Amino acid sequence: MVSLDNTPAAGSDGVTRRMRQDAREIFNAGLKAVAPMDAVLRYCRCKKDRFIAGGRSYRLNDVERIFVMGAGKATASMAQAIE
């Protein structure tokens, strides 16, 4: 039988500290995975004279301007990633 009087206080043992650290790392990884700018940078990039977005490639020499349109709270940071 385990006595509560003999158990370490919450947070005072290494196991609890490690669990909290793991929880923080998981939480931060989740935030990074859905960060709007990071998401755009994962799927859009320029390579030499081409713009690649979502697996499609466009020759930049064939276009004069690119318009970026969006709606919602994440639009500004997503457009900034395209710049």
C-alpha positions in Angstrom: 0.0 0.0 0.0 1.3 3.4 -1.0 1.1 6.2 1.6 0.5 9.7 0.3 2.7 11.0 3.1 5.7 9.2 1.6 5.2 10.5 -2.0 7.2 13.5 -3.2 5.3 16.8 -3.6 3.9 17.4 -7.0 6.5 18.7 -9.3 9.5 17.9 -7.1 10.6 14.8 -8.8 12.4 14.4 -12.1 9.6 12.4 -13.7 7.1 15.3 -13.3 9.6 17.8 -14.5 10.3 15.7 -17.6 6.6 15.3 -18.3 6.1 19.1 -18.1 9.0 19.6 -20.4 7.6 17.1 -22.9 4.2 18.7 -22.7 5.7 22.1 -23.4 7.7 20.7 -26.4 4.6 19.0 -27.8 2.5 22.2 -27.4 5.2 24.4 -29.1 5.6 21.9 -32.0 1.8 22.1 -32.5 1.9 25.9 -32.6 4.8 25.8 -35.1 3.0 23.3 -37.3 0.0 25.7 -37.7 1.9 29.0 -37.8 0.6 30.7 -41.0 4.0 32.0 -42.2 5.7 28.7 -41.7 2.9 26.9 -43.5 3.2 29.1 -46.6 7.0 28.7 -46.6 6.6 24.9 -46.5 4.5 24.9 -49.7 5.6 28.0 -51.6 9.1 28.9 -52.8 11.1 30.6 -55.6 13.8 28.6 -57.3 15.7 30.5 -60.0 13.1 31.9 -62.4 10.2 29.8 -61.1 7.6 30.2 -58.4 6.6 26.8 -56.9 3.3 26.6 -55.0 1.6 23.4 -53.8 3.5 21.2 -56.4 2.8 23.5 -59.3 5.5 25.5 -61.0 5.1 28.9 -62.7 7.7 30.7 -64.8 8.2 34.2 -63.3 9.4 35.6 -66.7 5.8 34.9 -68.0 4.1 37.2 -65.5 4.3 40.9 -64.8 2.7 40.9 -61.3 1.5 38.5 -58.7 -1.5 39.4 -56.6 -1.8 37.8 -53.2 -5.4 37.7 -51.9 -6.7 36.4 -48.6 -9.2 36.9 -45.8 -8.9 36.3 -42.1 -6.5 36.9 -39.2 -3.6 34.9 -40.8 -3.6 36.7 -44.1 -1.0 39.4 -43.3 1.6 36.9 -42.1 0.9 34.6 -45.0 1.3 37.4 -47.5 4.5 38.5 -45.8 5.9 35.0 -46.3 5.2 35.3 -50.1 7.1 38.6 -50.3 
